[in-house]
Amino acid sequence: MHIKKYLLKCLHRLQKGPGYTYKELLVWYCDNTNTHGPKRIICEGPKKKAMWFVLTLLFTSLVCWQWGVFIRTYLNWEVSVSLSIGFKAMDFPAVTVCNTSPFQYSKVKHLLKDLDELMEAVLARILGPELSHVNATRALNLTIWNHVPLVFIDEQNPHHPVVLDLFEDNYNGSAGSTPAPGRTCSAHGCKVAMKLCSHNGTTCNFRNFSSATQAVTEWYALQATNIFAQVPNQELVAMGYSAEQLILACLFGAEACTYRNFTRIFHPDYGNCYIFNWGMKEKALPSANPGAEFGLKLILDVGQEDYVPFLTSTAGARLMLHEQMSYPFIKEEGIFAMSGMETSIGVLVDKLERKGEPYSQCTVNGSDVPIRNLYSDYNTTYSIQACIRSCFQDHMIRNCSCGHYLYPLPRGEKYCNNQEFPDWAYCYSALRTSLAQRETCIDVCKESCNDTQYKMTISMAVWPSESSEDWIFHVLSEERDQSPNITMNRKGVIKLNIYFQEYNYRTIEESAANNIVWLLSNLGGQFGFWMGGSVLCLIEFAEIIIDFVWITIIKLVALAKSLRRRRTQARYDGPPPTVAELVEAHTNFGFQPDTATHGPDAGPHPHEQTPPIPGTPPPNYDSLRLQPLDVIESDNEGDAI
């Protein structure tokens, strides 16, 4: 009922209208508005009217232009950065330490036997080209070599470079190259390159290196990736350095700790890595005070005498400081600690707080990123590093049909290897150098809105000193190996001191450079300066717009009624029939109305036929019939409704 009454009121208002024409409404607005210009147009003489009309139009254009500038500036969603410094007790960061060698050579030697023999032959060929190729290659397993060989490229003629396989006597070069038979090439006169082929060798490219050292190192790492990708993860963990071997001593503040306080993860580049204070199973440890005596002290033994000779050329430890429950991307963000040195690391904390949408493309937890986070199996928080690597692995699987060994593998997929995916190295190299792939992942991945960075100040000193190395090595050897003899040396031990320099931390926070208050202030200032108006003037202008709309609606309704009335009158050639004619046509089917025109001006048209009048039933008079009282009441109620 209320809705019906409301609609009836709206209909009456529609029929009534504002009561003005367009001209009257415009004159009324100019005469009553609080804006200065329109009043002068009405009140002044003809010349001043024209002048004030031009001025009003000019200043209105200026206001609209300025409003457009401010609105466009506001919609750019610019931010301002503020730096604040705070002081409070903080949680100690998570510390990840790894050995630079991912495996112990004594445990992986059987897997790398053929590859190591091939590597020795390659080095012999590079260093001594005059040696017999037949004797050098007779006992080698060339299955690995045939997939990704190394070649010499002779560029004495840049327009016709010549390619030579390291284990062949003849050249395979460009057309027209005719080197002399028996001509040899070495690393001094030729460049060493890696040959990558696909589609059974029909499509090949060469990855060039400026040094043979880089070439053989990259080639060996690529071949080792093929081997380790086929080994189960449990076996890879067993081949790495255990926590008991790596961590000799641990002290956090005044409390002793052991290797059992570390959490192990497997990193493809560094093998077994160990994280202190990760916060996965227990609460994060707070730091009591700043200073070295309240930090973490570690003594490590990297055991470089058991390093894989051709896979690891760097001796020492790799470490990284990061937030709790975050995955350590130690290869990209970590630092090295040298053997035989004491490394002190002073830590300062920077907290970054970015504005979210629409000010920047950042994410709180990665749920709005359309890339599946492959590092979520570790129950770690989102990071842009995890997103970019997950995106690359996704592209690797889609383009190469297998996943790379260095990144987590989705369920149901396989790691790349030469036996099942012979073209994977070529595909991986092309994808790795693809600019479109990198841009796609960078565009899709988002930065984290809240991030904590640890700025490190690093200093080093020789440890242990010459005067103290005997007793220190004796004690460490007794504790680890229960041996009265010294089983350790300076090449393997590392001492680390990690501590907060001070409890001051910096917060770098983004805030909106132009908020809604700034926008309204500038819009109102421009309107008041150029037009002398206010918010009430805008309301008046909105009112006249509404009245314009009502007048337009009323005119349209009136036009529709007029067209409907004309359409009804056009059904008959003359005046409409009377009621008696309609009743007679309904009761007497042979009745024909008078075709003569009733109007005084109308002439006879004998050649035209009047269309038949539609039959109309006679009125049904039932007012004298008796009806029950309840029927009458129900009818009245229906009418009332």
C-alpha positions in Angstrom: 0.0 0.0 0.0 2.8 2.4 0.8 4.5 1.7 -2.4 1.3 2.4 -4.3 0.8 5.7 -2.6 4.3 6.7 -3.3 4.0 5.8 -7.0 0.7 7.8 -7.2 2.5 10.9 -5.7 5.3 10.5 -8.2 2.7 10.4 -11.0 1.0 13.5 -9.7 4.3 15.3 -9.4 5.1 14.2 -13.0 1.8 15.5 -14.2 2.2 18.8 -12.3 5.9 19.5 -13.1 7.9 22.5 -11.9 5.6 25.0 -13.5 8.2 26.8 -15.6 9.3 26.8 -19.2 13.0 26.6 -20.1 13.3 30.3 -20.5 11.5 31.1 -17.2 13.6 28.6 -15.3 16.8 30.1 -16.6 15.8 33.6 -15.8 14.7 32.6 -12.3 18.1 30.9 -11.7 20.1 33.8 -12.8 18.1 36.2 -10.7 18.2 34.1 -7.5 21.6 32.3 -7.5 24.4 33.2 -5.1 27.0 33.1 -7.9 28.0 36.6 -8.9 28.2 36.4 -12.6 24.7 35.3 -13.6 23.0 38.0 -11.5 24.8 40.7 -13.5 23.7 39.2 -16.7 20.1 39.8 -15.7 20.4 43.1 -14.0 22.7 45.1 -16.3 22.1 46.8 -19.6 22.6 45.2 -23.0 26.4 46.1 -23.3 27.2 45.0 -19.7 25.1 41.9 -20.2 27.3 40.9 -23.1 30.5 41.7 -21.1 29.4 39.8 -18.0 28.2 36.9 -20.2 31.7 36.6 -21.7 33.4 36.9 -18.3 31.2 34.4 -16.7 31.7 31.9 -19.6 35.5 32.5 -19.5 35.8 32.0 -15.7 33.5 29.0 -15.8 35.9 27.4 -18.4 38.9 28.2 -16.2 37.2 26.5 -13.2 36.4 23.4 -15.3 39.9 23.3 -16.6 41.4 23.6 -13.1 39.0 21.0 -11.7 40.1 18.6 -14.5 43.7 19.1 -13.6 43.1 18.4 -9.9 40.9 15.4 -10.5 43.5 13.9 -12.9 46.2 14.5 -10.3 44.1 12.8 -7.6 43.4 9.8 -9.8 47.1 9.3 -10.5 47.2 7.8 -6.9 50.6 9.3 -6.1 52.3 8.5 -2.8 54.7 10.3 -0.5 57.3 8.5 1.5 57.9 9.3 5.2 60.8 8.1 7.3 60.4 7.6 11.0 62.8 6.2 13.6 61.6 4.1 16.6 63.2 2.4 19.5 62.0 -0.9 21.0 63.1 -4.4 21.8 62.9 -6.6 18.6 62.8 -10.2 17.7 66.1 -11.7 16.6 66.1 -12.4 12.8 66.1 -15.9 11.3 69.6 -16.9 10.4 70.2 -19.4 7.5 73.7 -21.0 7.1 74.8 -23.3 4.3 78.0 -24.9 3.1 79.1 -23.6 -0.3 79.4 -27.2 -1.4 76.0 -28.9 -1.8 77.3 -32.5 -1.4 80.2 -34.4 0.1 82.3 -35.7 -2.8 82.9 -39.0 -1.1 79.1 -39.7 -1.2 78.4 -38.5 -4.8 81.6 -39.7 -6.5 79.8 -42.8 -7.9 77.2 -40.6 -9.5 79.7 -38.2 -11.0 82.3 -40.8 -12.1 81.6 -40.6 -15.9 81.1 -36.9 -15.8 84.4 -36.3 -13.9 86.3 -38.4 -16.4 84.7 -36.5 -19.2 85.6 -33.2 -17.5 89.3 -34.3 -17.2 89.4 -35.1 -20.9 87.9 -31.7 -21.7 90.5 -29.9 -19.7 93.2 -32.0 -21.2 91.9 -31.2 -24.7 91.8 -27.4 -23.9 95.2 -27.3 -22.3 97.0 -29.8 -24.6 95.5 -29.8 -28.1 98.4 -31.7 -29.5 97.4 -34.9 -27.6 95.8 -37.8 -29.4 92.0 -37.5 -29.6 91.6 -41.2 -30.1 93.4 -42.1 -26.9 91.6 -39.4 -25.0 88.1 -40.5 -25.9 88.4 -44.2 -26.2 87.4 -45.0 -22.6 84.9 -42.2 -22.1 81.2 -42.5 -21.8 80.1 -40.0 -24.5 76.3 -40.3 -23.8 76.3 -37.2 -21.7 78.6 -35.4 -24.1 76.4 -36.0 -27.1 73.5 -34.2 -25.6 75.4 -31.0 -24.7 78.9 -30.9 -26.1 81.6 -28.2 -25.8 83.0 -26.8 -29.1 85.8 -24.5 -30.2 84.9 -21.5 -32.3 87.6 -20.1 -34.5 86.8 -16.4 -35.2 89.9 -15.4 -37.2 87.5 -14.7 -40.0 84.5 -13.0 -38.3 82.3 -13.4 -41.4 83.0 -17.2 -41.6 83.5 -18.6 -38.0 84.6 -22.2 -37.9 83.2 -24.6 -35.3 85.2 -27.7 -34.0 84.1 -30.3 -31.6 86.6 -30.8 -28.8 86.8 -34.6 -29.5 86.8 -34.4 -33.3 89.7 -33.9 -35.8 87.7 -32.2 -38.5 85.9 -28.8 -38.6 82.2 -28.3 -38.9 81.9 -24.7 -39.9 80.2 -22.4 -42.3 80.1 -23.0 -46.0 83.3 -22.0 -47.7 85.6 -22.6 -44.7 88.4 -24.8 -45.7 90.9 -25.1 -42.8 94.0 -27.0 -43.4 93.9 -30.7 -42.4 95.5 -31.4 -39.0 95.1 -27.8 -37.9 94.5 -27.7 -34.1 92.8 -25.1 -31.9 93.2 -24.3 -28.2 91.6 -22.1 -25.7 94.2 -19.4 -26.5 93.4 -19.1 -30.1 89.7 -20.1 -30.1 86.7 -19.4 -27.9 85.0 -22.3 -26.0 81.2 -22.4 -26.4 78.4 -24.7 -25.4 76.4 -26.3 -28.2 72.7 -26.6 -27.5 70.5 -28.5 -30.0 66.8 -29.5 -30.3 64.7 -31.6 -32.6 67.3 -34.3 -33.0 70.0 -31.8 -33.8 68.2 -30.0 -36.6 68.1 -26.7 -34.7 71.3 -25.6 -32.7 72.7 -22.5 -31.1 75.9 -21.7 -29.3 76.3 -20.1 -25.9 79.6 -18.3 -26.0 82.0 -17.5 -23.1 84.9 -15.1 -22.8 86.9 -17.6 -20.7 87.2 -21.4 -20.9 86.9 -21.5 -17.1 83.4 -20.1 -17.3 82.5 -22.4 -20.1 83.6 -25.7 -18.4 82.1 -24.6 -15.1 78.7 -23.8 -16.6 78.8 -27.0 -18.7 79.7 -29.2 -15.6 76.9 -27.6 -13.6 74.3 -28.2 -16.4 75.4 -31.8 -16.7 75.3 -32.3 -12.9 71.8 -30.9 -12.9 70.8 -33.7 -15.2 72.3 -36.3 -12.9 70.9 -35.0 -9.6 67.4 -34.4 -11.0 67.1 -38.2 -11.3 68.0 -38.8 -7.6 65.3 -38.9 -4.9 65.3 -36.0 -2.5 65.9 -38.3 0.5 69.2 -39.5 -1.0 70.2 -36.0 -1.9 69.8 -34.9 1.7 71.9 -37.9 2.9 74.7 -36.9 0.5 74.9 -33.4 2.0 76.6 -32.1 5.1 74.7 -32.9 8.3 74.0 -30.3 11.0 76.3 -32.1 13.4 79.2 -31.9 10.9 78.6 -28.2 10.0 77.7 -26.6 13.3 80.4 -27.1 15.9 79.4 -24.6 18.6 76.4 -22.3 19.1 75.7 -19.6 21.7 72.7 -17.1 21.7 73.2 -14.4 24.3 74.0 -16.1 27.5 72.3 -19.4 26.6 73.9 -22.4 24.9 72.4 -23.8 21.8 73.3 -26.8 19.6 72.6 -28.0 16.1 69.3 -29.3 17.3 68.0 -25.8 17.5 68.3 -25.5 13.7 65.8 -26.5 11.1 67.0 -28.2 8.0 65.9 -27.4 4.4 67.3 -28.6 1.2 68.6 -26.0 -1.3 69.5 -27.3 -4.8 72.5 -25.0 -5.0 73.9 -25.4 -1.5 72.5 -28.7 -0.3 71.5 -28.9 3.3 70.9 -25.5 4.9 70.1 -24.9 8.5 67.9 -22.1 9.9 68.1 -20.7 13.4 65.0 -19.0 15.0 62.8 -19.6 11.9 59.6 -19.5 14.1 57.9 -22.4 12.5 57.5 -24.6 15.6 58.4 -22.2 18.4 58.0 -18.5 19.1 60.6 -16.2 17.8 63.5 -15.4 20.2 63.8 -11.8 21.3 67.1 -10.0 21.6 67.8 -8.8 25.2 70.0 -5.9 24.3 72.0 -4.6 21.3 75.7 -5.6 21.2 77.8 -8.6 20.2 77.5 -10.2 23.6 73.7 -10.5 23.2 73.8 -11.9 19.6 74.3 -15.3 18.0 77.8 -16.8 18.0 78.5 -19.8 15.7 81.6 -21.9 14.9 81.3 -23.8 11.6 83.4 -26.5 9.9 82.8 -26.5 6.2 85.2 -29.4 5.5 86.4 -28.3 2.2 88.7 -31.3 1.7 85.5 -33.2 0.7 84.2 -30.6 -1.7 83.1 -31.7 -5.2 86.1 -30.5 -7.2 84.4 -29.4 -10.5 81.1 -28.3 -9.0 82.2 -26.0 -6.2 85.1 -23.6 -6.7 84.3 -21.4 -3.7 85.2 -22.4 -0.1 83.3 -21.0 2.9 79.8 -20.6 4.2 76.8 -18.9 2.8 74.5 -17.1 5.2 71.4 -14.9 5.2 69.3 -12.9 7.6 65.6 -12.9 7.0 62.2 -12.7 8.7 60.6 -15.5 10.6 58.5 -17.9 8.4 60.0 -16.6 5.2 61.8 -18.7 2.7 65.5 -17.9 2.4 66.6 -17.2 -1.1 70.2 -17.5 -0.1 71.7 -17.6 -3.5 70.3 -14.2 -4.5 70.3 -12.4 -1.1 72.9 -14.2 1.0 76.6 -13.3 1.7 79.7 -15.4 2.0 81.8 -16.0 5.1 85.5 -16.9 4.6 87.2 -19.9 6.1 89.8 -19.1 8.7 88.1 -15.8 9.6 85.9 -14.4 12.3 83.1 -12.5 10.6 81.1 -10.0 12.7 77.8 -8.8 11.3 76.0 -5.8 12.9 72.4 -5.6 12.0 70.0 -2.6 11.5 66.3 -3.0 10.7 64.3 -1.3 8.0 60.6 -1.8 7.9 58.8 -1.1 4.6 55.0 -0.3 4.6 53.6 0.2 1.1 50.1 1.5 0.3 47.9 -1.1 -1.4 45.5 -0.7 -4.3 45.1 1.7 -6.1 48.3 3.4 -5.0 50.7 0.5 -5.8 50.6 -3.0 -7.1 51.4 -4.7 -3.8 49.8 -7.7 -2.1 49.3 -8.6 1.6 49.6 -12.4 1.4 49.8 -13.2 -2.3 46.2 -14.4 -2.6 45.5 -12.0 -5.4 48.5 -13.1 -7.5 47.5 -15.4 -10.4 50.6 -17.6 -10.0 50.7 -20.7 -7.8 53.3 -20.3 -5.1 55.5 -23.4 -5.3 57.2 -22.5 -2.0 53.9 -22.7 -0.1 54.8 -26.3 0.8 57.3 -24.8 3.3 54.4 -22.9 5.0 56.3 -19.7 4.4 55.0 -16.2 3.7 54.6 -14.6 0.3 57.6 -12.9 -1.4 58.2 -11.5 -4.8 61.2 -13.8 -5.2 59.0 -16.9 -4.6 56.5 -15.6 -7.2 59.1 -14.9 -9.9 60.7 -18.4 -9.5 57.3 -20.1 -9.4 56.4 -18.2 -12.6 59.6 -19.3 -14.3 59.0 -22.9 -13.3 55.4 -22.7 -14.7 56.8 -21.4 -18.0 59.4 -24.1 -18.0 56.8 -26.8 -17.6 54.5 -25.3 -20.3 57.3 -24.8 -22.8 59.7 -27.7 -22.1 57.3 -30.3 -20.6 59.4 -30.6 -17.5 60.6 -28.6 -14.4 64.0 -27.4 -13.6 66.0 -28.9 -10.8 66.7 -25.6 -9.1 63.0 -24.8 -8.4 60.2 -26.6 -6.5 58.2 -29.1 -8.6 54.4 -29.1 -8.8 52.8 -32.4 -8.1 52.4 -34.7 -11.1 55.4 -33.2 -13.0 58.9 -34.4 -13.5 62.3 -32.8 -13.4 64.2 -32.4 -16.7 66.8 -35.0 -17.6 68.5 -36.1 -20.8 66.8 -39.5 -21.0 63.2 -38.4 -20.9 63.5 -34.9 -22.2 66.5 -34.7 -24.6 65.7 -31.1 -25.7 65.4 -29.6 -22.3 68.8 -27.9 -22.2 68.0 -26.0 -25.4 64.6 -25.1 -24.2 65.9 -24.0 -20.8 68.6 -21.8 -22.4 66.1 -20.1 -24.7 63.6 -19.5 -21.9 66.3 -18.2 -19.6 67.4 -15.5 -22.1 63.8 -14.6 -23.1 63.0 -11.0 -22.4 59.3 -11.6 -22.9 59.3 -14.4 -20.2 60.9 -12.1 -17.7 58.6 -9.2 -18.4 55.6 -11.5 -18.1 56.6 -12.7 -14.7 57.5 -9.2 -13.5 54.1 -7.9 -14.6 52.2 -10.7 -12.9 54.1 -10.8 -9.6 53.6 -8.1 -7.0 55.7 -6.8 -4.2 54.7 -7.5 -0.6 53.0 -4.6 1.1 54.9 -5.1 4.4 58.5 -6.1 4.3 61.4 -6.1 6.7 65.0 -5.7 5.5 68.2 -6.3 7.5 71.0 -4.0 6.7 74.4 -5.6 7.6 77.7 -4.0 8.6 80.4 -6.7 8.1 83.9 -6.8 9.5 86.4 -9.7 9.5 89.5 -10.7 11.3 91.8 -13.8 11.1 90.6 -16.6 13.4 92.1 -18.3 15.2 95.4 -16.5 15.7 98.7 -18.2 15.3 99.2 -18.3 19.1 95.9 -19.8 19.9 95.2 -22.1 17.0 96.8 -25.2 18.6 94.6 -25.3 21.7 91.4 -24.2 19.8 91.8 -26.9 17.2 92.7 -29.5 19.9 89.5 -28.7 21.8 87.3 -28.7 18.7 88.8 -32.0 17.4 88.2 -33.6 20.8 84.6 -32.4 20.9 83.7 -33.4 17.4 85.8 -36.5 16.7 86.8 -37.6 20.2 90.4 -37.6 19.0 93.5 -36.5 20.9 95.0 -35.5 17.6 94.1 -32.4 15.6 91.7 -33.3 12.9 90.7 -29.7 11.9 92.6 -26.9 10.2 92.3 -23.3 9.3 90.9 -24.1 5.9 87.6 -25.4 7.3 86.7 -23.4 10.4 84.5 -20.2 10.4 83.4 -18.1 13.3 80.3 -15.9 13.1 79.0 -13.1 15.4 75.6 -11.8 14.5 74.0 -9.1 16.6 71.9 -5.9 16.7 74.0 -2.8 16.5 71.2 -0.8 18.2 67.5 -1.0 18.9 66.7 2.0 16.6 64.8 0.8 13.6 63.6 2.8 10.6 60.1 2.7 9.2 59.7 3.7 5.6 56.0 4.3 5.1 54.0 5.3 2.0 51.0 7.6 2.4 48.6 9.1 -0.1 50.1 12.3 -1.5 46.7 13.6 -2.5 43.7 12.6 -0.4 40.1 13.5 -0.7 40.5 16.5 1.7 43.2 17.9 -0.6 40.9 17.4 -3.6 37.9 19.1 -2.1 40.0 22.0 -0.8 41.4 22.7 -4.2 38.1 22.3 -6.0 36.4 24.7 -3.6 39.3 27.2 -3.7 39.2 27.4 -7.5 35.4 27.7 -7.6 35.4 30.4 -4.9 38.3 32.4 -6.5 37.1 32.5 -10.1 33.3 32.4 -9.6 32.7 33.6 -6.0 30.7 30.4 -5.3 30.4 27.8 -2.7 28.8 24.3 -2.1 25.4 26.0 -1.9 25.9 27.4 -5.4 26.5 23.8 -6.7 23.3 22.7 -5.0 21.4 25.4 -6.7 22.9 24.4 -10.0 21.9 20.8 -9.3 18.4 22.0 -8.5 18.0 23.7 -11.9 19.3 20.6 -13.7 16.6 18.5 -11.9 13.9 21.1 -13.0 15.2 21.0 -16.5 14.8 17.2 -16.5 11.3 17.4 -15.1 10.2 19.9 -17.8 11.7 17.6 -20.5 9.8 14.6 -19.1 6.5 16.5 -18.9 6.9 17.6 -22.5 7.7 14.1 -23.6 4.6 12.8 -21.7 2.4 15.4 -23.3 3.8 14.6 -26.8 3.1 10.9 -26.2 -0.5 11.7 -25.2 -1.0 13.9 -28.2 0.3 11.2 -30.5 -2.0 8.6 -28.9 -5.0 10.8 -29.3 -4.3 11.5 -32.9 -3.9 7.8 -33.6 -7.3 7.0 -32.0 -9.1 9.6 -34.1 -7.6 8.3 -37.3 -9.5 5.0 -37.0 -12.6 6.5 -38.6 -13.1 8.6 -41.8 -15.7 10.8 -40.1 -16.9 11.4 -36.6 -16.9 8.3 -34.3 -20.2 6.3 -34.2 -22.8 7.0 -31.6 -23.8 4.7 -28.8 -27.1 3.8 -30.5 -25.2 2.8 -33.7 -22.8 0.6 -31.7 -25.7 -1.1 -29.9 -27.6 -1.7 -33.1 -24.5 -3.1 -34.8 -24.1 -5.6 -31.9 -27.7 -6.8 -31.9 -28.5 -6.6 -35.6 -25.9 -8.3 -37.7 -27.4 -6.9 -40.9 -27.3 -3.4 -39.7 -25.2 -1.0 -41.8 -24.4 2.5 -40.5 -25.2 5.6 -42.4 -22.3 6.3 -44.8 -23.3 9.9 -45.2 -20.9 12.3 -43.5 -22.2 14.1 -40.4 -19.9 17.1 -40.7 -21.1 20.1 -42.6 -17.8 20.4 -44.6 -17.5 16.8 -45.6 -18.6 15.8 -49.1 -20.0 12.4 -50.3 -17.5 9.8 -51.2 -19.5 7.0 -52.8 -16.4 5.2 -54.1 -15.1 4.7 -50.5 -16.3 2.0 -48.2 -16.7 2.7 -44.5 -14.9 0.0 -42.4 -17.3 -2.1 -40.3 -17.9 -0.9 -36.8 -16.7 -3.4 -34.3 -19.5 -5.0 -32.3 -19.9 -3.9 -28.8 -21.9 -6.0 -26.3 -24.9 -4.2 -24.7 -24.5 -3.0 -21.1 -25.3 -5.6 -18.4 -27.6 -4.0 -15.9 -27.7 -6.1 -12.7 -28.4 -3.4 -10.2 -31.8 -4.9 -9.4 -30.5 -8.3 -8.7 -30.1 -9.4 -5.1 -26.7 -10.5 -3.9 -25.7 -11.9 -0.5 -24.2 -9.4 2.0 -20.9 -11.2 2.2 -20.4 -11.0 -1.5 -21.0 -7.2 -1.5 -18.6 -6.7 1.3 -15.9 -8.7 -0.4 -16.3 -6.7 -3.6 -16.0 -3.5 -1.6 -12.8 -4.7 0.0 -11.4 -5.6 -3.4 -12.2 -2.1 -4.6 -10.6 -0.6 -1.6 -7.5 -2.5 -2.2 
